[in-house]
Amino acid sequence: MATAIDAAQVTYQAPDLEVMERFLTAFGMTKAEGSDENALYMRGNGTQHHIHATHKADTARFVGASIEVATRADLDELAAMDGSSSVVESTEPGGGYEVEMHMPDGFRIKAIWGRAAVEPLDTRAPIAFNDIRDKRRVNGNVRVAAGPCPVHRLGHFVLHVSDHDASMAWLRERFNFLDSDYFLPPGQDGPVVGTFVRLDLGETLVDHHFMLVLQSERVGVHHSSFEVTDVDGVMSSHDFLLEQGYHLDVGVGRHVLGSQIFDYWKDPFGFRIEHYTDGDTVDASYQPTKFNGTASETTQWGNRPPLEFFD
Ligand SMILES: [Fe+2]
């Protein structure tokens, strides 16, 4: 099994790259080196070369995701499995090597290794928060104007699949995933219809989820999710995207599973995309729980998703 160490990118197709670029720039990403009239690569303010790719095509479609693995040997191991490509040099900007695979519903998953890192962008530091116990902001203040908040990284993505168990088996065979929490139908003790998975990096802290795999009658991506600087980033960006006339989906609120403060938008092609901050971080010892709620009950406070959110 390969050791995944980070989410590298999500990949889409869309008919108009300029429209996508305008939205993703307002959303807080920056155009990356290597973009041209056929492909748009957008980066965050971290060291990853890019985190969101869109290829020009007549129809808008989610293609898949790329996952960064720890070593070249991880690629060799994946390449030896049924249905995998051999290890090839990546043709994407940033270079490196990759293995292409397809999940049971056809989502393309690429394992990548050796992609060049880039210099982080100079963006504002997180704002220290004062609570009743810790007053971290001393002789300072908060001044945040409405505007794009820098997206730091791709945190997770969520897939609707036709056979939850088959997709999970496929993933578990290939990557160091651990179950973080389970979705069960409301009021029932089973079956598991959704699994939140995280990376197993031992004692190293990781996000509560790297992926969520959900049983559904409608196969496709549910959303991709990007971590932003802090809660002021989420809120000030919320105001800015509304001012720009973009389509708010659900937000702002705080999730139950993973605890993130979230804000969901629709990109110009109808794909749901999330800003989040303050998610749970866990290590390999965290034990999964079972959640028997409706989509609305996945939110603790704020704007609740409608009942059909996960349909
Ligand atoms: Fe999310």
py3Dmol code that shows the C-alpha trace and the ligand (Angstrom):
import py3Dmol

protein = """\
ATOM      1  CA  MET A   1       0.000   0.000   0.000  1.00  0.00           C
ATOM      2  CA  ALA A   2       1.275   3.463  -0.926  1.00  0.00           C
ATOM      3  CA  THR A   3       1.823   6.237   1.615  1.00  0.00           C
ATOM      4  CA  ALA A   4      -0.239   9.264   0.632  1.00  0.00           C
ATOM      5  CA  ILE A   5       1.044  12.418   2.285  1.00  0.00           C
ATOM      6  CA  ASP A   6      -1.169  15.179   0.916  1.00  0.00           C
ATOM      7  CA  ALA A   7      -3.957  16.089  -1.477  1.00  0.00           C
ATOM      8  CA  ALA A   8      -2.266  17.513  -4.560  1.00  0.00           C
ATOM      9  CA  GLN A   9      -4.999  18.745  -6.878  1.00  0.00           C
ATOM     10  CA  VAL A  10      -8.527  18.369  -8.155  1.00  0.00           C
ATOM     11  CA  THR A  11      -9.026  18.334 -11.920  1.00  0.00           C
ATOM     12  CA  TYR A  12     -12.026  19.548 -13.898  1.00  0.00           C
ATOM     13  CA  GLN A  13     -13.045  20.240 -17.475  1.00  0.00           C
ATOM     14  CA  ALA A  14     -14.923  23.407 -18.441  1.00  0.00           C
ATOM     15  CA  PRO A  15     -15.774  25.257 -21.659  1.00  0.00           C
ATOM     16  CA  ASP A  16     -14.472  28.688 -20.588  1.00  0.00           C
ATOM     17  CA  LEU A  17     -11.161  28.962 -18.747  1.00  0.00           C
ATOM     18  CA  GLU A  18     -11.355  32.750 -18.394  1.00  0.00           C
ATOM     19  CA  VAL A  19     -14.652  32.516 -16.540  1.00  0.00           C
ATOM     20  CA  MET A  20     -13.178  29.829 -14.291  1.00  0.00           C
ATOM     21  CA  GLU A  21     -10.039  31.881 -13.667  1.00  0.00           C
ATOM     22  CA  ARG A  22     -12.063  34.966 -12.715  1.00  0.00           C
ATOM     23  CA  PHE A  23     -14.087  32.953 -10.200  1.00  0.00           C
ATOM     24  CA  LEU A  24     -11.136  31.081  -8.680  1.00  0.00           C
ATOM     25  CA  THR A  25      -9.194  34.342  -8.349  1.00  0.00           C
ATOM     26  CA  ALA A  26     -12.120  35.885  -6.468  1.00  0.00           C
ATOM     27  CA  PHE A  27     -12.265  32.656  -4.433  1.00  0.00           C
ATOM     28  CA  GLY A  28      -8.644  33.260  -3.341  1.00  0.00           C
ATOM     29  CA  MET A  29      -6.403  31.262  -5.703  1.00  0.00           C
ATOM     30  CA  THR A  30      -3.639  32.538  -7.984  1.00  0.00           C
ATOM     31  CA  LYS A  31      -2.899  31.513 -11.569  1.00  0.00           C
ATOM     32  CA  ALA A  32       0.087  29.163 -11.641  1.00  0.00           C
ATOM     33  CA  GLU A  33       2.956  28.935 -14.108  1.00  0.00           C
ATOM     34  CA  GLY A  34       2.282  26.670 -17.051  1.00  0.00           C
ATOM     35  CA  SER A  35      -1.326  27.703 -17.719  1.00  0.00           C
ATOM     36  CA  ASP A  36      -2.217  28.215 -21.388  1.00  0.00           C
ATOM     37  CA  GLU A  37      -5.321  28.468 -23.575  1.00  0.00           C
ATOM     38  CA  ASN A  38      -6.055  24.771 -23.063  1.00  0.00           C
ATOM     39  CA  ALA A  39      -5.443  24.367 -19.337  1.00  0.00           C
ATOM     40  CA  LEU A  40      -5.793  26.573 -16.285  1.00  0.00           C
ATOM     41  CA  TYR A  41      -3.676  25.763 -13.242  1.00  0.00           C
ATOM     42  CA  MET A  42      -4.433  27.612 -10.035  1.00  0.00           C
ATOM     43  CA  ARG A  43      -2.271  27.585  -6.916  1.00  0.00           C
ATOM     44  CA  GLY A  44      -2.761  28.405  -3.263  1.00  0.00           C
ATOM     45  CA  ASN A  45      -0.366  30.475  -1.175  1.00  0.00           C
ATOM     46  CA  GLY A  46       1.529  27.402   0.015  1.00  0.00           C
ATOM     47  CA  THR A  47       4.357  25.508  -1.644  1.00  0.00           C
ATOM     48  CA  GLN A  48       2.317  23.270  -3.960  1.00  0.00           C
ATOM     49  CA  HIS A  49       2.802  24.113  -7.614  1.00  0.00           C
ATOM     50  CA  HIS A  50      -0.955  24.108  -8.207  1.00  0.00           C
ATOM     51  CA  ILE A  51      -4.005  22.679  -6.472  1.00  0.00           C
ATOM     52  CA  HIS A  52      -6.834  23.144  -8.974  1.00  0.00           C
ATOM     53  CA  ALA A  53      -6.651  22.325 -12.694  1.00  0.00           C
ATOM     54  CA  THR A  54      -9.237  22.949 -15.417  1.00  0.00           C
ATOM     55  CA  HIS A  55      -8.860  21.625 -18.944  1.00  0.00           C
ATOM     56  CA  LYS A  56     -10.768  23.238 -21.759  1.00  0.00           C
ATOM     57  CA  ALA A  57     -13.566  21.022 -23.122  1.00  0.00           C
ATOM     58  CA  ASP A  58     -17.074  21.436 -24.500  1.00  0.00           C
ATOM     59  CA  THR A  59     -18.738  20.007 -21.410  1.00  0.00           C
ATOM     60  CA  ALA A  60     -18.025  20.780 -17.778  1.00  0.00           C
ATOM     61  CA  ARG A  61     -17.036  17.676 -15.844  1.00  0.00           C
ATOM     62  CA  PHE A  62     -15.112  16.588 -12.767  1.00  0.00           C
ATOM     63  CA  VAL A  63     -12.219  14.422 -13.919  1.00  0.00           C
ATOM     64  CA  GLY A  64     -10.584  13.345 -10.668  1.00  0.00           C
ATOM     65  CA  ALA A  65      -7.917  14.123  -8.131  1.00  0.00           C
ATOM     66  CA  SER A  66      -4.186  13.769  -7.635  1.00  0.00           C
ATOM     67  CA  ILE A  67      -2.644  12.501  -4.439  1.00  0.00           C
ATOM     68  CA  GLU A  68       0.943  13.100  -3.446  1.00  0.00           C
ATOM     69  CA  VAL A  69       2.804  10.002  -2.259  1.00  0.00           C
ATOM     70  CA  ALA A  70       5.902   9.817  -0.087  1.00  0.00           C
ATOM     71  CA  THR A  71       8.424   8.082  -2.347  1.00  0.00           C
ATOM     72  CA  ARG A  72       9.126   6.929  -5.846  1.00  0.00           C
ATOM     73  CA  ALA A  73       8.740   3.353  -4.548  1.00  0.00           C
ATOM     74  CA  ASP A  74       5.088   4.153  -3.724  1.00  0.00           C
ATOM     75  CA  LEU A  75       4.537   4.876  -7.418  1.00  0.00           C
ATOM     76  CA  ASP A  76       6.174   1.593  -8.409  1.00  0.00           C
ATOM     77  CA  GLU A  77       3.935  -0.266  -6.004  1.00  0.00           C
ATOM     78  CA  LEU A  78       0.772   1.372  -7.371  1.00  0.00           C
ATOM     79  CA  ALA A  79       1.888   0.818 -10.959  1.00  0.00           C
ATOM     80  CA  ALA A  80       2.038  -2.923 -10.303  1.00  0.00           C
ATOM     81  CA  MET A  81      -1.655  -3.080  -9.375  1.00  0.00           C
ATOM     82  CA  ASP A  82      -4.516  -4.062 -11.697  1.00  0.00           C
ATOM     83  CA  GLY A  83      -5.733  -1.210 -13.872  1.00  0.00           C
ATOM     84  CA  SER A  84      -2.828   1.142 -13.134  1.00  0.00           C
ATOM     85  CA  SER A  85      -0.683   2.850 -15.728  1.00  0.00           C
ATOM     86  CA  SER A  86       3.044   2.429 -15.510  1.00  0.00           C
ATOM     87  CA  VAL A  87       5.074   5.185 -13.838  1.00  0.00           C
ATOM     88  CA  VAL A  88       5.338   8.021 -16.330  1.00  0.00           C
ATOM     89  CA  GLU A  89       6.807  11.494 -16.308  1.00  0.00           C
ATOM     90  CA  SER A  90       4.072  13.998 -15.612  1.00  0.00           C
ATOM     91  CA  THR A  91       3.152  16.333 -18.445  1.00  0.00           C
ATOM     92  CA  GLU A  92       1.649  18.845 -16.010  1.00  0.00           C
ATOM     93  CA  PRO A  93       3.537  21.966 -14.942  1.00  0.00           C
ATOM     94  CA  GLY A  94       5.740  21.260 -11.950  1.00  0.00           C
ATOM     95  CA  GLY A  95       6.804  17.949 -13.467  1.00  0.00           C
ATOM     96  CA  GLY A  96       7.509  14.863 -11.405  1.00  0.00           C
ATOM     97  CA  TYR A  97       6.234  11.338 -11.957  1.00  0.00           C
ATOM     98  CA  GLU A  98       2.773   9.833 -11.771  1.00  0.00           C
ATOM     99  CA  VAL A  99       0.639   6.718 -11.942  1.00  0.00           C
ATOM    100  CA  GLU A 100      -2.866   6.966 -13.324  1.00  0.00           C
ATOM    101  CA  MET A 101      -5.677   4.833 -11.900  1.00  0.00           C
ATOM    102  CA  HIS A 102      -9.466   4.777 -12.115  1.00  0.00           C
ATOM    103  CA  MET A 103     -11.868   4.176  -9.271  1.00  0.00           C
ATOM    104  CA  PRO A 104     -14.826   1.802  -9.853  1.00  0.00           C
ATOM    105  CA  ASP A 105     -17.067   4.691 -11.066  1.00  0.00           C
ATOM    106  CA  GLY A 106     -14.371   6.015 -13.386  1.00  0.00           C
ATOM    107  CA  PHE A 107     -12.945   8.877 -11.312  1.00  0.00           C
ATOM    108  CA  ARG A 108      -9.312   9.326 -12.317  1.00  0.00           C
ATOM    109  CA  ILE A 109      -6.950   9.192  -9.381  1.00  0.00           C
ATOM    110  CA  LYS A 110      -3.330  10.087 -10.029  1.00  0.00           C
ATOM    111  CA  ALA A 111      -0.607   9.341  -7.527  1.00  0.00           C
ATOM    112  CA  ILE A 112       2.168  11.882  -7.969  1.00  0.00           C
ATOM    113  CA  TRP A 113       5.689  12.216  -6.664  1.00  0.00           C
ATOM    114  CA  GLY A 114       8.526  14.613  -7.378  1.00  0.00           C
ATOM    115  CA  ARG A 115       6.500  17.626  -8.483  1.00  0.00           C
ATOM    116  CA  ALA A 116       8.503  20.837  -7.973  1.00  0.00           C
ATOM    117  CA  ALA A 117       7.575  22.946  -4.967  1.00  0.00           C
ATOM    118  CA  VAL A 118       7.129  26.703  -5.360  1.00  0.00           C
ATOM    119  CA  GLU A 119       7.904  29.645  -3.091  1.00  0.00           C
ATOM    120  CA  PRO A 120       4.968  30.432  -0.793  1.00  0.00           C
ATOM    121  CA  LEU A 121       3.110  33.648  -1.616  1.00  0.00           C
ATOM    122  CA  ASP A 122       3.383  36.527   0.793  1.00  0.00           C
ATOM    123  CA  THR A 123      -0.082  36.849   2.339  1.00  0.00           C
ATOM    124  CA  ARG A 124      -1.337  38.116   5.664  1.00  0.00           C
ATOM    125  CA  ALA A 125      -0.650  36.061   8.767  1.00  0.00           C
ATOM    126  CA  PRO A 126      -3.567  34.478  10.655  1.00  0.00           C
ATOM    127  CA  ILE A 127      -5.212  36.876  13.097  1.00  0.00           C
ATOM    128  CA  ALA A 128      -4.722  35.910  16.737  1.00  0.00           C
ATOM    129  CA  PHE A 129      -8.075  35.293  18.407  1.00  0.00           C
ATOM    130  CA  ASN A 130      -8.916  36.406  21.944  1.00  0.00           C
ATOM    131  CA  ASP A 131     -11.093  34.036  23.950  1.00  0.00           C
ATOM    132  CA  ILE A 132     -12.034  34.150  27.633  1.00  0.00           C
ATOM    133  CA  ARG A 133      -8.903  32.271  28.652  1.00  0.00           C
ATOM    134  CA  ASP A 134      -6.226  33.303  26.193  1.00  0.00           C
ATOM    135  CA  LYS A 135      -5.779  36.903  25.063  1.00  0.00           C
ATOM    136  CA  ARG A 136      -3.391  36.331  22.168  1.00  0.00           C
ATOM    137  CA  ARG A 137      -3.762  39.712  20.483  1.00  0.00           C
ATOM    138  CA  VAL A 138      -1.877  42.303  22.505  1.00  0.00           C
ATOM    139  CA  ASN A 139      -1.723  45.997  21.604  1.00  0.00           C
ATOM    140  CA  GLY A 140      -3.120  45.079  18.218  1.00  0.00           C
ATOM    141  CA  ASN A 141      -6.399  45.135  16.367  1.00  0.00           C
ATOM    142  CA  VAL A 142      -8.350  43.403  13.604  1.00  0.00           C
ATOM    143  CA  ARG A 143      -8.711  45.125  10.258  1.00  0.00           C
ATOM    144  CA  VAL A 144      -9.967  42.901   7.454  1.00  0.00           C
ATOM    145  CA  ALA A 145     -11.584  44.316   4.346  1.00  0.00           C
ATOM    146  CA  ALA A 146     -13.948  42.269   2.198  1.00  0.00           C
ATOM    147  CA  GLY A 147     -11.838  40.686  -0.523  1.00  0.00           C
ATOM    148  CA  PRO A 148     -10.479  37.370  -1.753  1.00  0.00           C
ATOM    149  CA  CYS A 149      -9.025  35.454   1.184  1.00  0.00           C
ATOM    150  CA  PRO A 150      -5.871  33.564   0.327  1.00  0.00           C
ATOM    151  CA  VAL A 151      -6.556  29.877  -0.193  1.00  0.00           C
ATOM    152  CA  HIS A 152      -3.763  27.964   1.475  1.00  0.00           C
ATOM    153  CA  ARG A 153      -4.206  24.393   0.282  1.00  0.00           C
ATOM    154  CA  LEU A 154      -6.558  21.703  -0.998  1.00  0.00           C
ATOM    155  CA  GLY A 155      -7.889  20.015   2.134  1.00  0.00           C
ATOM    156  CA  HIS A 156     -10.291  17.332   0.933  1.00  0.00           C
ATOM    157  CA  PHE A 157     -12.756  16.257  -1.728  1.00  0.00           C
ATOM    158  CA  VAL A 158     -16.020  14.345  -1.551  1.00  0.00           C
ATOM    159  CA  LEU A 159     -17.200  11.765  -4.073  1.00  0.00           C
ATOM    160  CA  HIS A 160     -20.667  10.362  -4.729  1.00  0.00           C
ATOM    161  CA  VAL A 161     -20.217   6.744  -5.745  1.00  0.00           C
ATOM    162  CA  SER A 162     -22.565   4.001  -6.921  1.00  0.00           C
ATOM    163  CA  ASP A 163     -21.105   1.348  -4.591  1.00  0.00           C
ATOM    164  CA  HIS A 164     -19.664   2.704  -1.342  1.00  0.00           C
ATOM    165  CA  ASP A 165     -18.093  -0.574  -0.259  1.00  0.00           C
ATOM    166  CA  ALA A 166     -16.452  -1.229  -3.630  1.00  0.00           C
ATOM    167  CA  SER A 167     -14.969   2.271  -3.744  1.00  0.00           C
ATOM    168  CA  MET A 168     -13.697   2.033  -0.178  1.00  0.00           C
ATOM    169  CA  ALA A 169     -12.126  -1.363  -0.874  1.00  0.00           C
ATOM    170  CA  TRP A 170     -10.385   0.107  -3.929  1.00  0.00           C
ATOM    171  CA  LEU A 171      -8.993   3.021  -1.911  1.00  0.00           C
ATOM    172  CA  ARG A 172      -7.950   0.930   1.088  1.00  0.00           C
ATOM    173  CA  GLU A 173      -6.059  -1.485  -1.146  1.00  0.00           C
ATOM    174  CA  ARG A 174      -3.971   1.342  -2.537  1.00  0.00           C
ATOM    175  CA  PHE A 175      -3.514   4.029   0.126  1.00  0.00           C
ATOM    176  CA  ASN A 176      -2.780   4.465   3.842  1.00  0.00           C
ATOM    177  CA  PHE A 177      -6.306   5.596   4.697  1.00  0.00           C
ATOM    178  CA  LEU A 178      -7.948   5.328   8.101  1.00  0.00           C
ATOM    179  CA  ASP A 179     -11.667   5.668   8.757  1.00  0.00           C
ATOM    180  CA  SER A 180     -12.463   8.843  10.705  1.00  0.00           C
ATOM    181  CA  ASP A 181     -16.270   8.692  10.959  1.00  0.00           C
ATOM    182  CA  TYR A 182     -19.215   6.903   9.350  1.00  0.00           C
ATOM    183  CA  PHE A 183     -22.511   8.132   7.931  1.00  0.00           C
ATOM    184  CA  LEU A 184     -25.512   5.885   8.505  1.00  0.00           C
ATOM    185  CA  PRO A 185     -29.041   6.492   7.208  1.00  0.00           C
ATOM    186  CA  PRO A 186     -31.030   8.611   9.700  1.00  0.00           C
ATOM    187  CA  GLY A 187     -32.527   6.476  12.474  1.00  0.00           C
ATOM    188  CA  GLN A 188     -30.870   3.243  11.321  1.00  0.00           C
ATOM    189  CA  ASP A 189     -27.978   1.201  12.622  1.00  0.00           C
ATOM    190  CA  GLY A 190     -26.634   0.428   9.168  1.00  0.00           C
ATOM    191  CA  PRO A 191     -25.470   0.039   6.531  1.00  0.00           C
ATOM    192  CA  VAL A 192     -22.601   2.526   6.360  1.00  0.00           C
ATOM    193  CA  VAL A 193     -23.425   4.842   3.448  1.00  0.00           C
ATOM    194  CA  GLY A 194     -20.536   7.253   3.867  1.00  0.00           C
ATOM    195  CA  THR A 195     -16.994   7.060   5.184  1.00  0.00           C
ATOM    196  CA  PHE A 196     -14.755   9.955   6.107  1.00  0.00           C
ATOM    197  CA  VAL A 197     -11.145   8.895   5.579  1.00  0.00           C
ATOM    198  CA  ARG A 198      -7.895  10.486   6.714  1.00  0.00           C
ATOM    199  CA  LEU A 199      -4.258   9.742   6.068  1.00  0.00           C
ATOM    200  CA  ASP A 200      -2.454   7.360   8.389  1.00  0.00           C
ATOM    201  CA  LEU A 201       0.754   9.203   9.204  1.00  0.00           C
ATOM    202  CA  GLY A 202       1.149   7.712  12.676  1.00  0.00           C
ATOM    203  CA  GLU A 203       1.556  10.372  15.349  1.00  0.00           C
ATOM    204  CA  THR A 204       1.701  13.195  12.814  1.00  0.00           C
ATOM    205  CA  LEU A 205      -1.460  15.267  12.987  1.00  0.00           C
ATOM    206  CA  VAL A 206      -3.633  15.206   9.883  1.00  0.00           C
ATOM    207  CA  ASP A 207      -7.007  16.668   8.933  1.00  0.00           C
ATOM    208  CA  HIS A 208     -10.033  14.761  10.205  1.00  0.00           C
ATOM    209  CA  HIS A 209     -10.807  14.002   6.584  1.00  0.00           C
ATOM    210  CA  PHE A 210      -8.938  13.845   3.337  1.00  0.00           C
ATOM    211  CA  MET A 211     -11.882  12.334   1.485  1.00  0.00           C
ATOM    212  CA  LEU A 212     -15.515  11.493   2.083  1.00  0.00           C
ATOM    213  CA  VAL A 213     -16.976   8.654   0.031  1.00  0.00           C
ATOM    214  CA  LEU A 214     -20.774   8.709  -0.143  1.00  0.00           C
ATOM    215  CA  GLN A 215     -23.192   6.150  -1.562  1.00  0.00           C
ATOM    216  CA  SER A 216     -25.451   7.909  -4.049  1.00  0.00           C
ATOM    217  CA  GLU A 217     -27.710   7.369  -7.037  1.00  0.00           C
ATOM    218  CA  ARG A 218     -25.950  10.271  -8.728  1.00  0.00           C
ATOM    219  CA  VAL A 219     -22.262   9.561  -9.315  1.00  0.00           C
ATOM    220  CA  GLY A 220     -20.005  12.619  -9.324  1.00  0.00           C
ATOM    221  CA  VAL A 221     -18.078  15.032  -7.190  1.00  0.00           C
ATOM    222  CA  HIS A 222     -19.953  16.550  -4.258  1.00  0.00           C
ATOM    223  CA  HIS A 223     -17.385  19.246  -3.511  1.00  0.00           C
ATOM    224  CA  SER A 224     -13.714  20.148  -3.276  1.00  0.00           C
ATOM    225  CA  SER A 225     -12.570  21.977  -0.185  1.00  0.00           C
ATOM    226  CA  PHE A 226      -9.806  24.486   0.377  1.00  0.00           C
ATOM    227  CA  GLU A 227      -8.316  25.682   3.651  1.00  0.00           C
ATOM    228  CA  VAL A 228      -8.095  29.447   4.133  1.00  0.00           C
ATOM    229  CA  THR A 229      -6.105  31.551   6.579  1.00  0.00           C
ATOM    230  CA  ASP A 230      -8.621  31.935   9.394  1.00  0.00           C
ATOM    231  CA  VAL A 231     -12.231  32.732  10.242  1.00  0.00           C
ATOM    232  CA  ASP A 232     -11.834  36.377   9.212  1.00  0.00           C
ATOM    233  CA  GLY A 233     -10.750  35.054   5.835  1.00  0.00           C
ATOM    234  CA  VAL A 234     -13.898  32.928   5.503  1.00  0.00           C
ATOM    235  CA  MET A 235     -16.206  35.787   6.516  1.00  0.00           C
ATOM    236  CA  SER A 236     -14.578  38.613   4.572  1.00  0.00           C
ATOM    237  CA  SER A 237     -14.412  36.439   1.467  1.00  0.00           C
ATOM    238  CA  HIS A 238     -18.064  35.515   1.926  1.00  0.00           C
ATOM    239  CA  ASP A 239     -19.020  39.187   1.712  1.00  0.00           C
ATOM    240  CA  PHE A 240     -16.733  39.730  -1.261  1.00  0.00           C
ATOM    241  CA  LEU A 241     -18.044  36.772  -3.299  1.00  0.00           C
ATOM    242  CA  LEU A 242     -21.625  37.933  -2.649  1.00  0.00           C
ATOM    243  CA  GLU A 243     -20.721  41.447  -3.801  1.00  0.00           C
ATOM    244  CA  GLN A 244     -19.232  39.940  -6.959  1.00  0.00           C
ATOM    245  CA  GLY A 245     -22.526  38.202  -7.665  1.00  0.00           C
ATOM    246  CA  TYR A 246     -21.285  34.642  -7.234  1.00  0.00           C
ATOM    247  CA  HIS A 247     -23.604  31.824  -6.227  1.00  0.00           C
ATOM    248  CA  LEU A 248     -23.647  31.052  -2.519  1.00  0.00           C
ATOM    249  CA  ASP A 249     -24.550  27.416  -1.866  1.00  0.00           C
ATOM    250  CA  VAL A 250     -24.553  27.001   1.942  1.00  0.00           C
ATOM    251  CA  GLY A 251     -22.656  28.948   4.575  1.00  0.00           C
ATOM    252  CA  VAL A 252     -21.277  30.118   6.797  1.00  0.00           C
ATOM    253  CA  GLY A 253     -21.681  27.401   9.430  1.00  0.00           C
ATOM    254  CA  ARG A 254     -19.787  24.895  11.551  1.00  0.00           C
ATOM    255  CA  HIS A 255     -19.824  21.205  10.656  1.00  0.00           C
ATOM    256  CA  VAL A 256     -20.278  18.409  13.149  1.00  0.00           C
ATOM    257  CA  LEU A 257     -17.969  15.827  11.517  1.00  0.00           C
ATOM    258  CA  GLY A 258     -14.549  17.472  11.286  1.00  0.00           C
ATOM    259  CA  SER A 259     -15.804  20.654  13.058  1.00  0.00           C
ATOM    260  CA  GLN A 260     -14.774  22.972  10.206  1.00  0.00           C
ATOM    261  CA  ILE A 261     -16.199  26.452   9.851  1.00  0.00           C
ATOM    262  CA  PHE A 262     -17.403  26.137   6.252  1.00  0.00           C
ATOM    263  CA  ASP A 263     -18.704  28.221   3.380  1.00  0.00           C
ATOM    264  CA  TYR A 264     -19.890  26.472   0.187  1.00  0.00           C
ATOM    265  CA  TRP A 265     -20.066  28.206  -3.186  1.00  0.00           C
ATOM    266  CA  LYS A 266     -20.929  27.098  -6.703  1.00  0.00           C
ATOM    267  CA  ASP A 267     -18.338  27.823  -9.361  1.00  0.00           C
ATOM    268  CA  PRO A 268     -19.639  29.228 -12.693  1.00  0.00           C
ATOM    269  CA  PHE A 269     -20.070  25.668 -14.024  1.00  0.00           C
ATOM    270  CA  GLY A 270     -22.141  24.462 -11.089  1.00  0.00           C
ATOM    271  CA  PHE A 271     -19.454  22.625  -9.103  1.00  0.00           C
ATOM    272  CA  ARG A 272     -19.630  23.049  -5.347  1.00  0.00           C
ATOM    273  CA  ILE A 273     -16.437  24.423  -3.795  1.00  0.00           C
ATOM    274  CA  GLU A 274     -15.762  25.038  -0.109  1.00  0.00           C
ATOM    275  CA  HIS A 275     -13.731  27.430   1.990  1.00  0.00           C
ATOM    276  CA  TYR A 276     -12.959  26.127   5.460  1.00  0.00           C
ATOM    277  CA  THR A 277     -10.951  26.899   8.553  1.00  0.00           C
ATOM    278  CA  ASP A 278     -10.516  25.518  12.073  1.00  0.00           C
ATOM    279  CA  GLY A 279     -11.035  21.839  11.228  1.00  0.00           C
ATOM    280  CA  ASP A 280     -10.175  19.041  13.647  1.00  0.00           C
ATOM    281  CA  THR A 281      -6.712  17.542  13.447  1.00  0.00           C
ATOM    282  CA  VAL A 282      -6.209  13.984  14.614  1.00  0.00           C
ATOM    283  CA  ASP A 283      -3.545  11.288  14.682  1.00  0.00           C
ATOM    284  CA  ALA A 284      -3.736   7.567  13.960  1.00  0.00           C
ATOM    285  CA  SER A 285      -5.224   6.832  17.405  1.00  0.00           C
ATOM    286  CA  TYR A 286      -8.516   8.641  16.723  1.00  0.00           C
ATOM    287  CA  GLN A 287     -11.452   6.222  16.738  1.00  0.00           C
ATOM    288  CA  PRO A 288     -14.358   6.558  14.304  1.00  0.00           C
ATOM    289  CA  THR A 289     -17.910   7.308  15.430  1.00  0.00           C
ATOM    290  CA  LYS A 290     -21.217   6.599  13.696  1.00  0.00           C
ATOM    291  CA  PHE A 291     -23.401   9.497  12.666  1.00  0.00           C
ATOM    292  CA  ASN A 292     -27.097   8.910  12.046  1.00  0.00           C
ATOM    293  CA  GLY A 293     -28.312  12.300  10.962  1.00  0.00           C
ATOM    294  CA  THR A 294     -29.814  14.172   8.068  1.00  0.00           C
ATOM    295  CA  ALA A 295     -27.760  16.574   5.942  1.00  0.00           C
ATOM    296  CA  SER A 296     -29.140  19.507   7.972  1.00  0.00           C
ATOM    297  CA  GLU A 297     -27.958  17.870  11.177  1.00  0.00           C
ATOM    298  CA  THR A 298     -24.363  17.808   9.935  1.00  0.00           C
ATOM    299  CA  THR A 299     -24.198  21.505  10.880  1.00  0.00           C
ATOM    300  CA  GLN A 300     -23.947  22.729  14.479  1.00  0.00           C
ATOM    301  CA  TRP A 301     -24.619  26.414  13.893  1.00  0.00           C
ATOM    302  CA  GLY A 302     -24.949  28.832  11.028  1.00  0.00           C
ATOM    303  CA  ASN A 303     -26.552  28.285   7.677  1.00  0.00           C
ATOM    304  CA  ARG A 304     -27.799  24.679   7.557  1.00  0.00           C
ATOM    305  CA  PRO A 305     -27.641  22.645   4.353  1.00  0.00           C
ATOM    306  CA  PRO A 306     -31.048  21.571   3.024  1.00  0.00           C
ATOM    307  CA  LEU A 307     -32.160  17.954   3.460  1.00  0.00           C
ATOM    308  CA  GLU A 308     -31.215  17.147  -0.154  1.00  0.00           C
ATOM    309  CA  PHE A 309     -27.649  18.478   0.253  1.00  0.00           C
ATOM    310  CA  PHE A 310     -26.053  15.054  -0.127  1.00  0.00           C
ATOM    311  CA  ASP A 311     -28.442  13.748  -2.836  1.00  0.00           C
TER     312      ASP A 311
END
"""
ligand_1 = """\
1
LIG
Fe -16.027 19.685 3.010
"""
view = py3Dmol.view(width=600, height=400)
view.addModel(protein, "pdb")
view.setStyle({"model": 0}, {"cartoon": {"style": "trace"}})
view.addModel(ligand_1, "xyz")
view.setStyle({"model": 1}, {"stick": {}})
view.zoomTo()
view.show()
